[in-house]
């Protein structure tokens, strides 16, 4: 399970290799990666050693680490979203909840036995699921899973909620541009339109949009807007990351995001808020396509 910081960094480096950002023979700069991930060089070195042990990187004496030739993603894997923000076993737990494969009432001991977890891991999983809103503690002993009768409707509800919260966040009196975040997202969106949409793995594409929206909500200056968007995105991840993605929609998304950045930089927050509402409304309109995907997967 990718719990440790070096493991998470190793996973992100692997995504960059798979997405073509780090082609074969690329040299990995320890300091640059430390700057990218906002960490010290120590976990970066540990992550690169992990990847060298797995045959992804090659360590050359006195020269550092290089991407090995012959790294390939399995056929079709680029369009399947891989989980990265929690241990894979947690997503198995979530998958079985979404598929209705679990009893409505569960206990910590049930999780430990079903997924071979330690007491601490089971407690952590339940706490995370409760924070995401799909598990709730019973009065007394045990836990209750929230019933999901119509997953596409849940996705539509998420987008309807976001279409209220996110446009309002842009109009808050404490809204302040974060120049570093603006510049970062502009580079990402321009890179997507220049070809990364076709190269990046699905999880990285999904994360690019999630990060954009969460950062804009954070600029509101009101932590409750940001916390609300982060929380609802955790549930969205559980569903979105299960599907084959439609890469065409990322072209529309990236263009919308760039237009929003332009409006914010010119101080035209109200127009940006209106565009955000339309942008998220279009997400609701895509639910019929998502519905067919989910029916095929769950049927």
C-alpha positions as CSV (number, residue, x, y, z in Angstrom):
1,X,0.0,0.0,0.0
2,X,1.3,3.4,-1.0
3,X,1.1,4.9,2.5
4,X,4.5,6.4,3.0
5,X,5.7,9.7,1.5
6,X,8.4,8.0,-0.6
7,X,5.9,5.5,-2.0
8,X,3.5,8.3,-3.0
9,X,6.3,10.2,-4.6
10,X,7.4,7.1,-6.5
11,X,3.8,6.6,-7.7
12,X,3.7,10.2,-9.0
13,X,7.1,9.8,-10.8
14,X,5.8,6.7,-12.4
15,X,2.8,8.6,-13.7
16,X,5.1,11.2,-15.2
17,X,7.0,8.5,-17.0
18,X,3.9,6.8,-18.2
19,X,2.5,10.1,-19.4
20,X,5.6,10.9,-21.4
21,X,6.8,13.8,-19.3
22,X,9.9,11.8,-18.4
23,X,10.9,9.9,-21.6
24,X,13.5,7.2,-21.6
25,X,17.0,8.3,-20.7
26,X,15.7,11.4,-18.8
27,X,17.8,12.4,-15.9
28,X,15.9,12.9,-12.6
29,X,17.1,15.9,-10.7
30,X,16.8,15.3,-6.9
31,X,16.5,19.1,-6.2
32,X,14.0,19.8,-8.9
33,X,11.8,16.9,-7.8
34,X,12.1,18.1,-4.2
35,X,10.9,21.6,-5.3
36,X,8.1,20.1,-7.3
37,X,6.8,18.0,-4.4
38,X,7.7,20.7,-1.8
39,X,9.7,18.2,0.3
40,X,13.3,17.7,1.3
41,X,15.6,15.7,-0.9
42,X,15.6,12.7,1.5
43,X,12.2,11.2,0.5
44,X,13.0,12.0,-3.2
45,X,16.1,9.8,-2.9
46,X,14.1,7.1,-1.2
47,X,11.5,7.2,-3.9
48,X,14.1,7.0,-6.7
49,X,15.7,4.0,-5.0
50,X,12.3,2.3,-4.8
51,X,11.9,2.8,-8.5
52,X,15.4,1.6,-9.2
53,X,14.7,-1.6,-7.3
54,X,11.5,-2.1,-9.4
55,X,13.4,-1.7,-12.6
56,X,11.8,1.7,-13.6
57,X,14.9,3.8,-13.0
58,X,18.6,3.1,-13.5
59,X,21.2,4.4,-11.1
60,X,24.4,5.4,-12.8
61,X,27.6,5.9,-10.8
62,X,28.3,9.5,-10.1
63,X,25.5,10.6,-12.4
64,X,22.3,9.9,-10.6
65,X,19.0,8.2,-11.7
66,X,17.8,7.9,-15.3
67,X,14.5,6.6,-16.7
68,X,15.1,3.1,-18.2
69,X,14.1,2.2,-21.7
70,X,11.2,-0.2,-22.3
71,X,8.8,1.2,-19.7
72,X,5.3,0.6,-21.1
73,X,1.8,0.8,-19.7
74,X,-0.4,-2.2,-20.2
75,X,-2.7,-1.9,-23.2
76,X,-5.7,0.2,-22.3
77,X,-4.4,1.2,-18.9
78,X,-3.9,4.8,-19.8
79,X,-7.6,5.3,-19.9
80,X,-8.3,3.6,-16.6
81,X,-7.9,5.8,-13.6
82,X,-5.5,4.5,-11.0
83,X,-6.0,5.5,-7.4
84,X,-3.3,7.5,-5.8
85,X,-4.6,9.4,-2.8
86,X,-5.3,6.4,-0.6
87,X,-4.2,2.7,-0.2
88,X,-5.5,0.5,-3.0
89,X,-7.3,-1.7,-0.5
90,X,-9.3,1.3,0.6
91,X,-10.6,1.6,-2.9
92,X,-11.5,-2.0,-2.9
93,X,-13.6,-1.3,0.2
94,X,-15.2,1.6,-1.6
95,X,-15.8,-0.4,-4.8
96,X,-17.6,-3.1,-2.9
97,X,-19.8,-0.5,-1.2
98,X,-20.7,1.1,-4.5
99,X,-21.5,-2.3,-6.0
100,X,-23.7,-3.2,-3.0
101,X,-21.5,-6.2,-2.1
102,X,-21.3,-5.3,1.6
103,X,-23.9,-5.6,4.4
104,X,-25.4,-2.3,5.4
105,X,-24.0,-2.6,9.0
106,X,-20.4,-3.5,9.5
107,X,-17.8,-3.5,12.3
108,X,-14.1,-2.8,12.6
109,X,-13.6,-6.6,13.0
110,X,-15.5,-7.2,9.8
111,X,-13.1,-5.0,7.9
112,X,-10.1,-6.5,9.5
113,X,-11.1,-10.0,8.5
114,X,-12.4,-9.1,5.0
115,X,-9.4,-7.0,3.9
116,X,-6.6,-8.4,6.1
117,X,-6.1,-5.1,8.0
118,X,-4.5,-4.2,11.2
119,X,-6.7,-2.5,13.9
120,X,-5.1,0.8,13.1
121,X,-5.8,0.5,9.4
122,X,-9.4,-0.5,9.9
123,X,-9.9,2.4,12.2
124,X,-8.2,4.8,9.7
125,X,-10.4,3.5,6.8
126,X,-13.6,4.0,8.8
127,X,-12.6,7.5,9.8
128,X,-11.8,8.4,6.2
129,X,-15.1,6.9,4.9
130,X,-17.0,8.8,7.6
131,X,-15.3,12.0,6.7
132,X,-16.3,11.4,3.0
133,X,-19.8,10.9,4.1
134,X,-20.6,7.3,3.1
135,X,-20.1,5.6,6.4
136,X,-21.7,6.7,9.7
137,X,-21.2,5.5,13.3
138,X,-24.2,3.7,14.8
139,X,-25.4,4.6,18.3
140,X,-23.5,2.2,20.5
141,X,-21.4,-0.3,18.5
142,X,-20.6,-0.6,14.8
143,X,-20.9,1.4,11.6
144,X,-23.6,1.8,9.0
145,X,-22.9,2.2,5.2
146,X,-25.0,4.9,3.5
147,X,-27.2,3.3,0.9
148,X,-26.4,4.2,-2.7
149,X,-29.4,3.4,-4.8
150,X,-28.5,5.4,-7.9
151,X,-24.8,6.3,-8.4
152,X,-25.4,8.5,-11.5
153,X,-27.8,10.5,-9.4
154,X,-25.2,10.9,-6.7
155,X,-22.8,12.3,-9.3
156,X,-25.5,14.7,-10.5
157,X,-26.1,15.8,-6.9
158,X,-22.3,16.4,-6.5
159,X,-22.2,18.7,-9.6
160,X,-25.4,20.5,-8.5
161,X,-23.8,21.2,-5.1
162,X,-20.6,22.3,-6.7
163,X,-22.5,24.6,-9.1
164,X,-23.8,26.5,-6.1
165,X,-20.6,26.5,-3.9
166,X,-17.8,27.1,-6.4
167,X,-19.3,30.1,-8.3
168,X,-20.1,31.7,-4.9
169,X,-16.5,31.1,-3.7
170,X,-15.2,33.4,-6.5
171,X,-17.4,36.3,-5.3
172,X,-16.3,36.2,-1.6
173,X,-15.1,39.5,-0.2
174,X,-11.9,37.9,1.0
175,X,-11.0,36.4,-2.4
176,X,-7.4,36.9,-3.3
177,X,-5.4,35.5,-6.2
178,X,-2.6,33.1,-5.5
179,X,-0.1,34.0,-8.2
180,X,1.9,30.8,-7.8
181,X,-1.2,28.6,-8.1
182,X,-2.5,30.6,-11.1
183,X,0.8,30.3,-13.0
184,X,1.0,26.6,-12.2
185,X,-2.5,25.8,-13.4
186,X,-1.9,27.9,-16.6
187,X,1.2,25.8,-17.4
188,X,-0.7,22.6,-16.7
189,X,-3.7,23.6,-18.8
190,X,-1.6,24.8,-21.7
191,X,0.4,21.6,-21.5
192,X,-2.8,19.5,-21.7
193,X,-3.9,21.3,-24.8
194,X,-0.5,20.9,-26.4
195,X,-0.7,17.1,-26.2
196,X,-0.7,15.9,-22.6
197,X,-4.4,15.0,-22.8
198,X,-3.5,12.2,-25.1
199,X,-0.4,11.1,-23.1
200,X,-1.2,11.4,-19.4
201,X,-2.7,8.5,-17.5
202,X,-6.4,8.9,-16.5
203,X,-5.7,9.5,-12.8
204,X,-3.4,12.4,-13.6
205,X,-5.9,14.0,-15.9
206,X,-8.6,13.8,-13.3
207,X,-6.3,15.2,-10.6
208,X,-5.5,18.2,-12.8
209,X,-9.1,19.2,-12.8
210,X,-9.7,18.5,-9.1
211,X,-6.6,20.5,-8.1
212,X,-7.7,23.4,-10.2
213,X,-11.1,23.7,-8.6
214,X,-9.9,23.1,-5.1
215,X,-7.2,25.8,-5.5
216,X,-9.8,28.3,-6.8
217,X,-12.1,27.6,-3.8
218,X,-9.1,28.1,-1.5
219,X,-8.5,31.6,-2.9
220,X,-12.0,32.5,-1.6
221,X,-10.4,33.3,1.7
222,X,-13.2,31.4,3.4
223,X,-12.0,27.9,4.6
224,X,-15.5,26.5,4.6
225,X,-15.8,26.8,0.8
226,X,-12.5,25.1,0.3
227,X,-13.3,22.3,2.8
228,X,-16.6,21.7,1.2
229,X,-15.1,21.3,-2.3
230,X,-12.3,19.0,-1.0
231,X,-14.8,16.8,0.9
232,X,-17.2,16.4,-2.1
233,X,-14.3,15.7,-4.4
234,X,-13.3,12.7,-2.2
235,X,-16.7,11.1,-2.9
236,X,-16.4,12.1,-6.6
237,X,-13.0,10.4,-6.8
238,X,-14.5,7.1,-5.6
239,X,-16.9,7.1,-8.6
240,X,-14.9,8.9,-11.3
241,X,-11.8,6.8,-10.8
242,X,-13.8,3.7,-11.6
243,X,-14.5,4.6,-15.2
244,X,-12.8,4.7,-18.6
245,X,-12.4,8.4,-19.2
246,X,-13.5,10.5,-22.2
247,X,-10.4,12.4,-23.2
248,X,-12.3,14.7,-25.5
249,X,-14.0,16.4,-22.6
250,X,-10.6,17.4,-21.2
251,X,-10.1,19.7,-24.2
252,X,-13.2,21.6,-23.3
253,X,-12.3,21.6,-19.6
254,X,-8.8,22.9,-20.2
255,X,-10.1,25.7,-22.4
256,X,-12.7,26.7,-19.8
257,X,-10.1,26.7,-17.1
258,X,-7.7,28.9,-19.0
259,X,-10.6,31.4,-19.7
260,X,-11.4,31.4,-16.0
261,X,-7.7,32.2,-15.2
262,X,-7.8,35.1,-17.7
263,X,-10.9,36.5,-16.1
264,X,-9.6,36.3,-12.6
265,X,-6.3,37.9,-13.5
266,X,-8.3,40.8,-15.0
267,X,-10.4,41.1,-11.8
268,X,-13.6,40.0,-13.6
269,X,-14.7,37.6,-10.9
270,X,-18.4,37.9,-11.6
271,X,-17.9,36.8,-15.2
272,X,-15.7,34.0,-14.0
273,X,-18.4,32.9,-11.6
274,X,-20.9,32.8,-14.4
275,X,-18.5,30.7,-16.5
276,X,-17.9,28.4,-13.6
277,X,-21.6,27.8,-13.2
278,X,-21.9,27.0,-16.9
279,X,-18.8,24.8,-16.7
280,X,-20.2,22.7,-13.8
281,X,-23.7,22.7,-15.4
282,X,-22.2,21.1,-18.5
283,X,-20.8,18.4,-16.1
284,X,-24.4,17.6,-15.0
285,X,-25.5,17.4,-18.6
286,X,-22.8,14.7,-19.2
287,X,-24.4,12.4,-16.6
288,X,-26.4,10.4,-19.2
289,X,-23.0,9.3,-20.7
290,X,-21.7,8.4,-17.3
291,X,-24.9,6.6,-16.5
292,X,-24.4,4.3,-19.5
293,X,-20.8,3.6,-18.4
294,X,-21.7,2.7,-14.9
295,X,-24.6,0.5,-16.0
296,X,-22.2,-1.5,-18.2
297,X,-19.7,-1.8,-15.4
298,X,-22.2,-2.6,-12.6
299,X,-24.8,-4.5,-14.7
